[in-house]
Each structure stands twice: as structure tokens, then as C-alpha cells.
Amino acid sequence: MPDEPKRPVSHLRLAAENDQSDIDCQYALKRIEQPLKKLMANLLRVARGAGEPDAIVLQCDDVVSSFQEVQRVCGRWPDAHEISKIFNLKPQITGDEFYDGFEIMLGGAVRMAAARILGQMTHETRARSEMMDGFLQVEKARDRNRRERIASEKSSAAKTKAGRRRKPRSPKDETIL
């Protein structure tokens, strides 16, 4: 067909290409997340006195099945990095002293729970110290915020008082009799 214009040749090329087996492996790895998260959350709740203890066996079976699926599809088991990134309970330090203090307390609480379950008093003591560090950081931030708020209120009150105009007094009615 001589009437069709020629398309310009693209200089862009595909830098990497995943074959179908790599894609299937990534999907299988993705599918281990939910069973692991559900089991972990339920175990934490059961340890706290809530949760569903009867569901633990079925949840363990789901986890094992998802791991076996990874083995079948990928030809290997999930590695430590792939498993640990699913939970990622490391404190997410942001620079906000108040929020960061809560994150540190959360990390300490998780450490304390694990240490208490395993009866590891040394680890429990360290976890308690970590929780207290987070608590003190939150209290420090609260105190600083409170002082700033009080100073701001005093400043705005002083400006309002200085800028307030007084209403002129009206002369009293003096009737002459």
C-alpha cells in the first residue's frame, strides 16, 4: 500500500523484560502476604486475650499452602527478606518528635510481647526501656507544644489588649433645676 505514510522508527527499546515465569513467581510471592498477616495479627490478639484461637490451625495451613505455592512456581522458598518486608514493624521515623515517640513505643511493645511470650527477661527489660524512651519523647513534645501554645495565647492576648479602643464616655445628664 504505497499511500500509507511510513511510521517513524522509535529509538526507545525495552531495557528489561520479565518472562512469564518471573511474573508468576512475583504473584506467588505476593499471595503469601495476606495469610501471613492474618496469622500474625490473630496470634498477637490471642496473646492479648482476644482473637480467634480456633482459627490458628486453619491460618497456619493457609500460610503453609501459600509457601508451597511459591516453592512450586518459583522453584525456591521465600527468602528472609521477602518474609520480613511483609511485616515491617520497624519504627517509621519521620522527624516529628510526637509521632516518632509513638513509633518507638510501638516497637518496644512488640519486643516486649515477644520477650514475655518466650520468657526472656533481659529482652523484656530492654523493651520496657525502649517504650519509656518513646513515652518520654512524646511527653517532651507535648510539653514543648503546650509552652508554645501558651506563649502564642499570651502574645495574641497582649496584642488584642493593646489594640482595643475604649468607648468614649458619654457625659452624664445633668439637669438643672
C-alpha positions as a LaTeX table, in Angstrom:
\begin{tabular}{lrrr}
\hline
Residue & $x$ (\AA) & $y$ (\AA) & $z$ (\AA) \\
\hline
Met1 & 0.00 & 0.00 & 0.00 \\
Pro2 & 2.01 & 2.92 & $-1.31$ \\
Asp3 & $-0.42$ & 5.60 & 0.01 \\
Glu4 & 0.25 & 4.89 & 3.72 \\
Pro5 & 2.78 & 7.15 & 5.41 \\
Lys6 & 5.77 & 5.45 & 6.97 \\
Arg7 & 5.83 & 5.40 & 10.75 \\
Pro8 & 8.88 & 6.96 & 12.34 \\
Val9 & 11.31 & 4.44 & 13.76 \\
Ser10 & 11.38 & 4.65 & 17.56 \\
His11 & 14.72 & 4.79 & 19.26 \\
Leu12 & 13.22 & 3.57 & 22.52 \\
Arg13 & 13.96 & $-0.01$ & 23.41 \\
Leu14 & 12.81 & $-2.24$ & 26.21 \\
Ala15 & 15.56 & $-2.27$ & 28.83 \\
Ala16 & 14.29 & $-5.30$ & 30.75 \\
Glu17 & 11.71 & $-7.89$ & 30.07 \\
Asn18 & 10.21 & $-10.33$ & 32.55 \\
Asp19 & 9.25 & $-13.67$ & 31.22 \\
Gln20 & 6.02 & $-15.30$ & 32.31 \\
Ser21 & 7.72 & $-17.49$ & 34.92 \\
Asp22 & 9.17 & $-14.38$ & 36.66 \\
Ile23 & 5.74 & $-12.73$ & 36.64 \\
Asp24 & 4.11 & $-15.87$ & 38.06 \\
Cys25 & 6.77 & $-16.05$ & 40.75 \\
Gln26 & 6.13 & $-12.42$ & 41.76 \\
Tyr27 & 2.38 & $-13.10$ & 42.01 \\
Ala28 & 3.01 & $-16.21$ & 44.14 \\
Leu29 & 5.25 & $-14.19$ & 46.45 \\
Lys30 & 2.58 & $-11.50$ & 46.69 \\
Arg31 & $-0.01$ & $-14.13$ & 47.66 \\
Ile32 & 1.88 & $-15.12$ & 50.83 \\
Glu33 & 1.28 & $-11.67$ & 52.36 \\
Gln34 & $-2.36$ & $-11.98$ & 53.42 \\
Pro35 & $-2.14$ & $-15.41$ & 55.06 \\
Leu36 & 0.98 & $-14.34$ & 56.98 \\
Lys37 & $-0.52$ & $-11.04$ & 58.09 \\
Lys38 & $-3.78$ & $-12.66$ & 59.19 \\
Leu39 & $-1.92$ & $-15.31$ & 61.19 \\
Met40 & 0.40 & $-12.77$ & 62.82 \\
Ala41 & $-2.43$ & $-10.40$ & 63.73 \\
Asn42 & $-4.51$ & $-13.23$ & 65.16 \\
Leu43 & $-1.55$ & $-14.56$ & 67.19 \\
Leu44 & $-1.00$ & $-11.08$ & 68.66 \\
Arg45 & $-4.69$ & $-10.77$ & 69.51 \\
Val46 & $-4.81$ & $-14.24$ & 71.05 \\
Ala47 & $-1.73$ & $-13.41$ & 73.14 \\
Arg48 & $-3.60$ & $-10.31$ & 74.36 \\
Gly49 & $-6.66$ & $-12.36$ & 75.31 \\
Ala50 & $-8.80$ & $-11.73$ & 72.25 \\
Gly51 & $-8.57$ & $-13.02$ & 68.69 \\
Glu52 & $-9.68$ & $-16.39$ & 67.40 \\
Pro53 & $-7.61$ & $-19.24$ & 68.86 \\
Asp54 & $-9.64$ & $-21.80$ & 66.91 \\
Ala55 & $-8.63$ & $-20.17$ & 63.60 \\
Ile56 & $-4.88$ & $-20.55$ & 64.19 \\
Val57 & $-4.69$ & $-24.07$ & 62.71 \\
Leu58 & $-6.52$ & $-23.04$ & 59.52 \\
Gln59 & $-4.43$ & $-19.89$ & 59.23 \\
Cys60 & $-1.23$ & $-21.93$ & 59.62 \\
Asp61 & $-2.47$ & $-24.23$ & 56.87 \\
Asp62 & $-3.08$ & $-21.21$ & 54.61 \\
Val63 & 0.45 & $-19.96$ & 55.28 \\
Val64 & 2.00 & $-23.36$ & 54.53 \\
Ser65 & $-0.08$ & $-23.68$ & 51.34 \\
Ser66 & 1.00 & $-20.24$ & 50.13 \\
Phe67 & 4.66 & $-21.08$ & 50.82 \\
Gln68 & 4.30 & $-24.37$ & 48.97 \\
Glu69 & 2.81 & $-22.44$ & 46.03 \\
Val70 & 5.92 & $-20.22$ & 45.96 \\
Gln71 & 8.10 & $-23.35$ & 46.01 \\
Arg72 & 6.12 & $-24.87$ & 43.15 \\
Val73 & 6.02 & $-21.73$ & 40.97 \\
Cys74 & 9.42 & $-20.19$ & 41.77 \\
Gly75 & 11.39 & $-23.33$ & 42.45 \\
Arg76 & 12.50 & $-21.96$ & 45.83 \\
Trp77 & 11.14 & $-20.95$ & 49.21 \\
Pro78 & 10.59 & $-17.27$ & 50.07 \\
Asp79 & 13.79 & $-15.81$ & 51.48 \\
Ala80 & 14.17 & $-13.96$ & 54.78 \\
His81 & 13.99 & $-10.52$ & 53.14 \\
Glu82 & 10.76 & $-11.34$ & 51.29 \\
Ile83 & 9.16 & $-12.55$ & 54.52 \\
Ser84 & 10.39 & $-9.77$ & 56.83 \\
Lys85 & 9.32 & $-6.96$ & 54.48 \\
Ile86 & 5.73 & $-8.20$ & 54.79 \\
Phe87 & 5.58 & $-7.25$ & 58.47 \\
Asn88 & 7.85 & $-4.18$ & 58.50 \\
Leu89 & 7.13 & $-3.07$ & 62.05 \\
Lys90 & 10.34 & $-1.06$ & 62.26 \\
Pro91 & 9.66 & 2.45 & 63.55 \\
Gln92 & 8.87 & 4.81 & 60.69 \\
Ile93 & 10.87 & 7.80 & 61.94 \\
Thr94 & 9.59 & 11.00 & 60.34 \\
Gly95 & 11.25 & 13.81 & 62.25 \\
Asp96 & 8.00 & 14.68 & 64.06 \\
Glu97 & 9.03 & 14.16 & 67.67 \\
Phe98 & 5.48 & 13.40 & 68.84 \\
Tyr99 & 4.74 & 10.80 & 66.13 \\
Asp100 & 8.22 & 9.28 & 66.35 \\
Gly101 & 7.78 & 8.76 & 70.09 \\
Phe102 & 4.67 & 6.67 & 69.45 \\
Glu103 & 6.54 & 4.67 & 66.81 \\
Ile104 & 9.33 & 3.94 & 69.29 \\
Met105 & 6.75 & 2.85 & 71.89 \\
Leu106 & 5.14 & 0.52 & 69.33 \\
Gly107 & 8.48 & $-1.10$ & 68.57 \\
Gly108 & 9.14 & $-1.55$ & 72.28 \\
Ala109 & 5.69 & $-3.05$ & 72.82 \\
Val110 & 6.23 & $-5.63$ & 70.07 \\
Arg111 & 9.64 & $-6.52$ & 71.50 \\
Met112 & 8.15 & $-6.78$ & 74.97 \\
Ala113 & 5.34 & $-9.07$ & 73.79 \\
Ala114 & 7.80 & $-11.41$ & 72.07 \\
Ala115 & 10.13 & $-11.43$ & 75.09 \\
Arg116 & 7.28 & $-12.08$ & 77.50 \\
Ile117 & 5.93 & $-14.96$ & 75.40 \\
Leu118 & 9.39 & $-16.57$ & 75.33 \\
Gly119 & 10.18 & $-15.74$ & 78.97 \\
Gln120 & 13.24 & $-13.65$ & 78.06 \\
Met121 & 13.57 & $-11.22$ & 80.97 \\
Thr122 & 16.66 & $-9.44$ & 79.58 \\
His123 & 14.88 & $-8.66$ & 76.31 \\
Glu124 & 11.74 & $-7.63$ & 78.18 \\
Thr125 & 13.74 & $-5.17$ & 80.29 \\
Arg126 & 15.31 & $-3.64$ & 77.16 \\
Ala127 & 11.89 & $-3.44$ & 75.51 \\
Arg128 & 10.46 & $-1.67$ & 78.57 \\
Ser129 & 13.32 & 0.82 & 78.37 \\
Glu130 & 12.60 & 1.40 & 74.67 \\
Met131 & 8.93 & 2.02 & 75.42 \\
Met132 & 9.89 & 4.50 & 78.15 \\
Asp133 & 12.23 & 6.32 & 75.73 \\
Gly134 & 9.30 & 6.73 & 73.33 \\
Phe135 & 7.00 & 7.87 & 76.14 \\
Leu136 & 9.50 & 10.49 & 77.31 \\
Gln137 & 9.88 & 11.73 & 73.74 \\
Val138 & 6.09 & 12.13 & 73.44 \\
Glu139 & 5.95 & 13.95 & 76.79 \\
Lys140 & 8.79 & 16.26 & 75.74 \\
Ala141 & 6.96 & 17.11 & 72.51 \\
Arg142 & 3.68 & 17.68 & 74.37 \\
Asp143 & 5.39 & 19.96 & 76.87 \\
Arg144 & 7.06 & 21.97 & 74.10 \\
Asn145 & 3.75 & 22.28 & 72.21 \\
Arg146 & 1.98 & 23.37 & 75.41 \\
Arg147 & 4.60 & 26.06 & 76.13 \\
Glu148 & 4.39 & 27.33 & 72.53 \\
Arg149 & 0.59 & 27.45 & 72.69 \\
Ile150 & 0.61 & 29.37 & 75.98 \\
Ala151 & 3.18 & 31.83 & 74.64 \\
Ser152 & 1.10 & 32.30 & 71.49 \\
Glu153 & $-2.08$ & 32.87 & 73.52 \\
Lys154 & $-0.31$ & 35.42 & 75.75 \\
Ser155 & 1.07 & 37.19 & 72.69 \\
Ser156 & $-2.30$ & 37.39 & 70.96 \\
Ala157 & $-3.98$ & 38.50 & 74.21 \\
Ala158 & $-1.43$ & 41.28 & 74.64 \\
Lys159 & $-1.95$ & 42.43 & 71.04 \\
Thr160 & $-5.71$ & 42.42 & 71.50 \\
Lys161 & $-5.50$ & 44.36 & 74.74 \\
Ala162 & $-3.10$ & 46.95 & 73.26 \\
Gly163 & $-5.23$ & 47.36 & 70.15 \\
Arg164 & $-8.54$ & 47.67 & 71.99 \\
Arg165 & $-10.14$ & 51.06 & 71.69 \\
Arg166 & $-12.07$ & 52.45 & 74.55 \\
Lys167 & $-15.51$ & 53.78 & 74.01 \\
Pro168 & $-15.70$ & 57.46 & 74.90 \\
Arg169 & $-17.70$ & 58.15 & 77.97 \\
Ser170 & $-20.94$ & 59.82 & 77.43 \\
Pro171 & $-21.49$ & 62.92 & 79.52 \\
Lys172 & $-23.94$ & 62.36 & 82.30 \\
Asp173 & $-27.23$ & 64.07 & 82.00 \\
Glu174 & $-27.17$ & 66.90 & 84.36 \\
Thr175 & $-30.45$ & 68.53 & 84.65 \\
Ile176 & $-30.58$ & 71.94 & 86.07 \\
Leu177 & $-33.44$ & 72.60 & 88.26 \\
\hline
\end{tabular}
